[in-house]
């Protein structure tokens, strides 16, 4: 009897093992922390998909920004790519050129739920290479109490470059705070920050034909604005990325900063206002459009299931939940945007700028491009080079990177 029982138990174990092996794993590398606000909702969506697709299990690994994309690329280069990875859309062109990721087939109905400006952050060469997962636009946060203390009368906040300079100077000279929080570290959001102002002055890194135009008058004017603003920013701006500027604003050490919709969660007790990115002398209110995407790597062996999971996670209904819990600008064209504005009218500044916003410049050598632009910004801020020379030098290097 004991042998029979053992035999039955052994058969049951083999059957369970075979069943477990039959369920293929989709390895999902997610940038960020497992305690991010959107994670519980995403976990629910994944569990629902697994229940509907019992032949697959999803293994999500959260890896900090700065390491997650590198791990995905390293695994792919070694021939063992993840099934799904969370990637900055800026790298999609490089991944597609290396045939490392698969394009998505979107129906006209699916594509129609995105604005063209958003879709253009992931679409090139006639294909959509990632599905937008997180979307940010930017606006200007300003400290109402510091403005009042300095006698700056701008009830709607600064509307132009000149307004920003006027307010920053008055606040720096008549209060204990600095006028503006400037991120200028050797980091991606230094370039991102600059692009918000550049787009609001009608400038561009690349023109419609993909040619470098960084030495245009509009770019030079924006660099000049940064030079003029530097005397009124926090000490040592080269040491600050955006994350380090946020607490300065929350502690009323700086009176203005540029941030995304999530900035509301990080302002402390400041009596603040929000306005659109101020317009430059050659432009109008605009913003940088940044998306992070979910991509499907080629060669994982589970590409079709992974693509189906990505579409499920980013469906209109599921994505709305993620946007709301993450504090992100709504990605899809739904009633959610109107609801957000009704609840908090300042959302209008983040949403209304979408049609006129500009994307991250898509160059194959993205990191090298970022380094060139950051060096130009830092050189101007440190007084090492004049704006016109910085723009010309950077444009020359960018043309080399772009194969012009």
N, C-alpha and C positions, 0 to 999 in steps of 0.2 A: 504493500500500500504506500509506503514511504517513497519507494522508487517511482511508482506511478505518479505520485503527487509532485515529486521533483521533476519528472519528465514533463508533466503538464505545465508546471511553473516555468521550466526552461523554454517550452514552446511559446508560452505567453510572452516571455521576455524577448525572444527572437522576433515575435510578431510586432511587439511594441517598438523594438529597435528598428525593424524594417519600416514601420510606419513613420517613425521619427526621421529616418533617412529620406523618406519619400517627400517630406516637406522641404522644399528648397528655400534657402535663406536669401533674403534681399538685404544686403549690408548697406546701411544708410548713414553717411557721415554728415552730421548736422553741426554747423558752426555755432558757437556760443556755449552757454551753460545750461545744464539740465534744469536749472531753477528759473529760467527766463519765463516771462509772464504767459507766453503763448503755449508753452510745453504741455500743460494738462489737456488743453483742447486738441492739440495735435495727436497726443497719445490716444485720445478717444477716437479720433478719426482713423488712426492706424489700426486700432483694435477692431473697429467696424469693418475695415477692408479685409483684415485677416479672417474674420468670421465668414465673410462672403467668398474668400479665396483660401480654403483650408490647405491647399497644396503648398502654401508659402508661409514663411514666418519672416517678420521684419526685425532686424537687429539694428537699433539706432544707437550710434555712439556720438556723444556731444564732445567736441574738441574746441578749445578756445580759438578765437579769431587770431590770425597771425600764424597758426599752426595747421588749421583744418584744411585749407586749400592745398598747402604743401603736402600733407599726408595723402590726400586724394590723388595728386599728381604723381607722387612717388610710387604709390600702389599701382597706378595705371601704367607707369613706365616699366614697372617690374612684371607686367602681365597679369596682375591680380587686382583689377580695378574694383572699386565699390559699385554696387548696383545703382545707387542714387547718391548725389552729393549736393550740398548747399554751397553755391559758388557766387562770388560777385560777378554780375553780368559782364563786367569789364574784361574778364578773361575768356569769354566765350569764343571770340574770334580766333584766339591762339589755340584753344582746344579743338575747335572745328577744323582749323588748318592742319592740325596734327592727326585728324581723324580719330580723336580720342572720345568724342561724344556723338550721340545720335540725335538727329533732328526730330522734332515732334510734328505730327500731322494734326493741324487744327482745322476744324470745320469753319465755314464762314460764320456760323452762329457763335462758335467759341471765340473766334478772333474778334467778332463784333462786340464782345463784352469788355474789350480793352480799348482805351484811347490809342490812336496811332502813335502818340508820343511815347507811351509806355511800351507798346509792342516794338517800337523801333530800338529799344534798348536791348532786345534779344533777337532781333531779326536782321539778317544780312545774307547776301548771296541767294536770296529767294527762299530761305528757310528760317524757321523758328528753332533756335538751338537750346533754349531753356524756357521754363515756365516761371514767370515772376512770382516770387514768394513774399518778398518784403519790398516795400516801396517808400521812398522818402522824398519829400520836397522840403524846402527850408523857408524860414521867415525870420524877421528881426525881433528879438525879445529886448525890451527896454524897461528900465527901472523908473517907474513914475515918481517915486519919492526923491530919487537923486536928481531927476530932471527939475522937479519943483524946487529943490534946495539950491540948485544952480541958477534958477530963474529962467530956465529954458521952456518957452511956451510953445509946445508942439502937441496939442491934445490928441492927435491921431498918430503920434510918433513921427520919426524922421521919414521923409518921403523921397529924398534925393541924396546923392553923395555929399552935396554941400551941406545939407541938413545934418548929416552924420558928423561931418567935420566940425560944424558949429557947436553941436551938442557935446561932442567929445572934448573939445577945447574948453568949453565953459565948465563942464563937470570936473575935468582934471585940474583946472586952475582954482576952483572955488569950493571943492569938497575934498574929502580924504580919499575918494575913490578915483579910479582911472576911468576914462570915457568908454573904452572899448576892450573887449576880450578877444585877442587875436591869436588863433592857433597857427603856429609857424614851425612846428617840429618837422623832422624828416619822416613824415608819415603820410598815409594816403589822404587823411582829411584836411591836410594843409592845401593840397591841390584842389580838393573838392570845395573847400571854403572859398578859394579864389574864384573858381568857376561860377559860383552863385553871383558874385559881383560882376564878373566878366560878361556873363549872359545878360545881366541887367544893364549893361552898357553896350549891348549889341555886338559883342565880340565873339570869337570862336577860336578853337584850336585847329579844327579842320573845316574846310568849306564843304559844300554839297557834293563836290567831286572827290572828297577825301584828301585834298591837298592842304598842306600846312599854311595857315594864315595867322600864326601867333605873333607876327610882327606888324599887325594891322594897327591903325591909329586907335581903335577901340581898346585893344589889349594894352597898348602903351598908356592910355588914359587910366585904365584900371590899375596898372602898376604904379602910376603916379599917385592915384588915390591912396594906395597902401603906404607909399612913402610919406604922404602928407598926414596920414592917420597915425603913423608910428609914434610920434611924440606923446600921444594920448592913450597908449595901450599899456597893459601890465608890463612890469619889468621882465626882461629876458624872454620875449615871446618865442624865441627859437626852442625853448625848453617845454613849450606847451602844445599838446594836441587838444582836440575839442573836448575830450573827457576831462582834461585838467582845467579847462576854462569854465566848465559848468559849475563847479563849486565856488569859483570866484564870483560868478553872478549870484549864486544862492546866498553868498555871504556879503553881498553889496560891495564887493571890492572892485567890480567893474560894472558900468551902467548899461552896456549893450553887449549882445552876443547874437550870433546866428546859430539856429538850431532847428531840429525837426519837431514834429508834433509831440514826440515823447518828452521834449524839453519841459513840458508842463509838469511832469513828474519829478523834475530835478531843480526846481526853482526855490525850494525852501519856503520861507515866509515872505518872500519879496512881493511887493505890490507892483506887478508888472503889466505891461501892455505888449501886444503883438501887432506888427505891421508887415506888409510885404517887403521883400528885399528892396531897398531904395534904388531908384532909377539913376543911372549915370547920365552924363551930359549927352551921350550919343545913343541912349537906349531907353528902355521902359522896364517896369517891374518884371522880373523873371526869376528863375530858380534852376538849380541843377536837378535833374531827374536821375535818381539812383535806384536801380533795382538789384536785388539779390535773387538768384534763381535756383530752382531745383533742376538738375541735369541728370541725364541717363548716360552712363559711361558705356562705351562699346567694349565687348569682350567679357562681360560678367557672366554671360550665359542665361541671365534672367531679364534681358532687356525689355521684352514685351510686357511682362508682369510689372517691372519697375515703372515703365511708362504709364501703365494703367493706374498704378498707385499714385504717381505724381499728379495725374489728372484728377484723381479723387481728392487728394489733399488740397488741390488748388481750385476745386469746383467753386462756383459762385457762392454757394451756401457756406462751405467750409472756410473759404478764404475770408469771407466777411467776419467770421468769428475770430480768426487769427489776426486780422487787421485791427479789430476793436480791442482785443486783449493785449496786443503788442504796442498799441498807441501809434500805429503806422498810418500814413496817408492811404486811403482806400485805393486798391489796385484796379478794381473792376468798375464798370459804368453801371452802378445800381443805385437804388434809392438810399443806400447807406450814407452816401455823401450828403444828401439833403438832410437826413436825420441827424448827422453829426453837426452840421451847421445850425440846425434848429436848437440842438442841445447846447452848443458852444459856438457862437458866431465867429470866434477867431479861427475856426477851422477853414473859413472862407479863404483866408490868405494862403493856406497851404494847398487848397484844392483849385482855386481859380487860376493859379499860375501854371497849371499842368499844360494847357494847350500851347503856351508860349515858352515853356521850359526847354532846356537843352540837355542832351544825354552826356554821359561820360564819353570822351573821345575813344573810338574803337581803333586802336592800333595794335598790330601783332606784338610789338615790343612795348607792352603796356607799362611794365614796371620801369623800364628805362625812360619812357616818356614822362612818367610821373616824377622820376628823379630830376630830369631836366627842368621841368616846370617848377618843382620845389626849390631847386637851386637858384632859379631866376627870382622867385619870390623872396627867398632868404637874402640873396645878395642885395636886393633893393631895400629890404627892411633894415639890414645891417649897415647901409650906406656905402657898400663896397662897389656898387655899380648903379648908373643912372637907368631909369625905366626904359628909355629908348634903346640903349645898348643891351640891356638885359633881354628885351624882347627879340632883338635882332640876333643875338648870340644863341638864345634858346631856339628860335625858329630854324636857324642853320642846323643845329644838332637834331632837331625833330625831323627836318627834311632828310637827313642822312638815315635816321631810323626808319623813316617811311619809304625809303627807296626812291626818293625824288631826285 
